Amino acid sequence: MKKAAKVFIILGMIFGFWTVLPLIFGIIALKKMKKGKPSVGFSVCVLIFCSLLGGIFLLCSKDEEYAAPAPAPATAEVEL
């Protein structure tokens, strides 16, 4: 659902470019989606101001889809 939300948010930004709100909320939503799942309040704002389907998909998506990848194993430093 994360990819579907991204697609519909981008489409909402393209078709609503002549108003400022879809651009603002779309850019912020895409940035928040990189870091983790956006809050419910922000998802509702995306639903109202940017894209109806994108907001619905954001609300329905699960936290597991936004899980951060496992960190790289630490390397030991060798002192000389």
FIFI-86742 format. One line per 8 residues: number of its first residue (from 1); their letters; for each residue x, y, z of N, C-alpha, C, CB. Coordinates in steps of 0.2 Angstrom, whole numbers, plus 2048, in hexadecimal, padded with zeros to 3 digits. Glycine has a CB too. Example, Ala and Ser with C-alpha at 12.3 -4.5 7.8 and 13.67 -1.06 7.14 Angstrom:
// FIFI-86742
1> AS> 842,7E4,827,83E,7EA,827,842,7F0,827,839,7EA,82D | 840,7F5,823,844,7FB,824,840,800,827,846,7FD,81D
END
This chain:
// FIFI-86742
1> MKKAAKVF> 804,7FA,800,800,800,800,804,806,800,7FB,800,806 | 80B,806,802,80F,80B,802,810,80E,7FB,816,809,806 | 812,809,7F7,813,80C,7F0,80D,80F,7ED,815,806,7EC | 807,80C,7EE,801,80F,7EB,7FF,816,7EE,7FB,80A,7ED | 801,816,7F5,800,81D,7F8,805,822,7F4,801,81D,7FF | 80B,820,7F3,810,825,7F0,80D,826,7E9,817,821,7F0 | 80B,822,7E5,809,823,7DE,803,828,7DE,807,81C,7DB | 7FE,827,7E3,7F8,82B,7E3,7FA,832,7E6,7F3,828,7E7
9> IILGMIFG> 7FE,832,7EA,801,839,7ED,804,83D,7E7,805,838,7F3 | 808,83A,7E3,80C,83D,7DE,807,83F,7D8,811,838,7DB | 802,83B,7D7,7FD,83D,7D2,7F9,843,7D5,7F8,837,7D1 | 7F7,843,7DB,7F3,848,7DE,7F7,84F,7DD,7F2,847,7E5 | 7FE,84E,7DE,802,854,7DE,802,857,7D6,809,853,7E0 | 803,852,7D2,803,854,7CB,7FC,857,7C8,804,84E,7C6 | 7F7,854,7CA,7F0,857,7C8,7EE,85D,7CC,7EB,851,7C8 | 7F1,85E,7D2,7EF,864,7D6,7F4,869,7D6,7ED,861,7DD
17> FWTVLPLI> 7F9,869,7D1,7FF,86D,7D2,7FD,875,7D2,803,86C,7CC | 7F7,876,7CF,7F5,87E,7CF,7F3,880,7D6,7EF,87E,7CA | 7F2,87C,7DB,7F1,87E,7E1,7F7,87C,7E5,7EA,87B,7E5 | 7F8,880,7EB,7FE,87F,7EE,7FE,879,7F3,800,885,7F2 | 7F8,878,7F6,7F7,873,7FC,7F9,86C,7F9,7F0,873,7FE | 7F7,869,7F4,7F9,862,7F2,801,862,7F1,7F6,860,7EB | 804,867,7EF,80B,867,7EE,80F,866,7F5,80E,86D,7EA | 80C,86A,7FA,80F,86B,800,80E,864,804,80C,871,804
25> FGIIALKK> 808,862,804,806,85C,808,809,856,804,7FF,85B,809 | 80A,856,7FE,80D,850,7FA,814,84F,7FC,80C,851,7F3 | 818,855,7FB,81F,855,7FD,820,853,804,822,85C,7FB | 81D,856,809,81E,854,810,81C,84C,811,819,858,814 | 817,84A,80E,815,843,80F,81A,83E,80C,80E,842,80B | 81D,840,806,822,83B,803,828,83B,808,823,83E,7FC | 82A,841,80A,830,841,80F,82E,83D,815,831,849,811 | 828,83E,818,827,83A,81E,826,833,81D,820,83D,821
33> MKKGKPSV> 824,831,817,824,82A,815,82B,827,815,820,829,80F | 830,82A,813,837,828,813,839,826,81A,83C,82D,810 | 837,82A,81F,83A,829,826,835,824,82A,839,830,82A | 82F,824,828,82B,81F,82C,823,821,82A,82C,820,833 | 81F,81E,82D,818,81F,82C,815,826,82E,813,819,82F | 812,82A,82A,810,830,82C,80A,82F,831,80D,834,826 | 809,834,836,804,834,83B,7FD,833,837,804,839,83F | 7F8,832,83B,7F1,831,839,7EE,838,837,7EC,82E,83E
41> GFSVCVLI> 7F0,83D,83B,7EE,844,839,7F1,846,833,7F0,849,83F | 7F7,845,832,7FA,847,82B,7F7,843,826,802,846,82C | 7F6,83D,827,7F3,839,821,7EC,83B,81F,7F2,831,823 | 7E8,83E,824,7E2,841,823,7E2,847,81F,7DE,842,829 | 7E7,84B,821,7E9,851,81D,7EB,850,816,7EE,855,820 | 7EE,84A,815,7F0,848,80E,7EA,846,80A,7F5,842,80E | 7E5,842,80E,7DF,840,80B,7DB,846,809,7DB,83C,810 | 7DA,84B,80D,7D6,851,80B,7D9,856,806,7D5,855,812
49> FCSLLGGI> 7E0,857,807,7E3,85D,803,7E7,85A,7FD,7E7,861,807 | 7E9,854,7FD,7ED,852,7F7,7EA,84D,7F3,7F4,84F,7FA | 7E9,847,7F6,7E6,841,7F2,7E2,83D,7F6,7EC,83D,7EF | 7DB,83C,7F4,7D7,838,7F8,7D9,831,7F8,7D0,838,7F4 | 7DB,82E,7F3,7DE,827,7F3,7E4,826,7F6,7DE,824,7EC | 7E9,82B,7F5,7EF,82B,7F9,7EE,82B,800,7F4,830,7F6 | 7EA,82F,803,7E9,830,80A,7E5,829,80D,7E4,836,80B | 7E1,826,809,7DE,820,80B,7E3,81B,80C,7D8,81E,806
57> FLLCSKDE> 7E8,81A,807,7ED,815,807,7F2,816,80D,7F0,815,800 | 7F3,81D,80E,7F7,81E,814,7F4,81C,81A,7F9,826,814 | 7EE,81D,81B,7EA,81B,821,7EA,814,822,7E3,81E,821 | 7E9,810,81C,7E9,809,81D,7EF,805,81D,7E5,806,817 | 7F5,808,81B,7FB,805,81B,7FD,803,822,801,809,818 | 801,7FE,823,804,7FB,829,80B,7FE,82B,804,7F4,829 | 80C,7FE,831,813,800,833,818,7FC,831,813,800,83B | 817,7F5,82F,81C,7F1,82D,81F,7F3,826,81A,7EA,82D
65> EYAAPAPA> 81B,7F6,822,81D,7F9,81C,822,7FE,81C,817,7FB,817 | 822,802,822,827,807,823,82D,806,827,823,80D,826 | 82E,7FF,828,833,7FD,82D,83A,7FF,82A,833,7F6,82E | 83E,802,82E,845,804,82B,849,7FD,82A,849,808,830 | 84D,7FE,825,852,7F8,824,857,7F7,82A,856,7F9,81D | 859,7F1,82B,85D,7EF,830,864,7F3,82F,85F,7E7,830 | 867,7F5,835,86D,7F9,834,873,7F4,832,86F,7FD,83B | 877,7F7,82F,87D,7F3,82D,881,7F1,833,882,7F8,828
73> PATAEVEL> 884,7EB,832,888,7E9,838,88E,7EE,839,88B,7E2,837 | 890,7EF,840,895,7F3,841,89C,7F0,840,895,7F5,849 | 8A1,7F4,83D,8A7,7F1,83C,8AC,7F3,842,8AA,7F3,835 | 8B0,7EE,844,8B5,7EF,849,8BB,7F4,847,8B7,7E9,84C | 8BC,7F9,84A,8C2,7FD,849,8C9,7FA,84C,8C1,804,84B | 8CE,7F9,848,8D4,7F6,84A,8D9,7FC,84C,8D7,7F2,845 | 8DB,7FC,852,8E0,801,854,8E7,7FE,852,8E0,803,85B | 8EC,803,850,8F3,801,84E,8F7,804,853,8F5,803,847
END
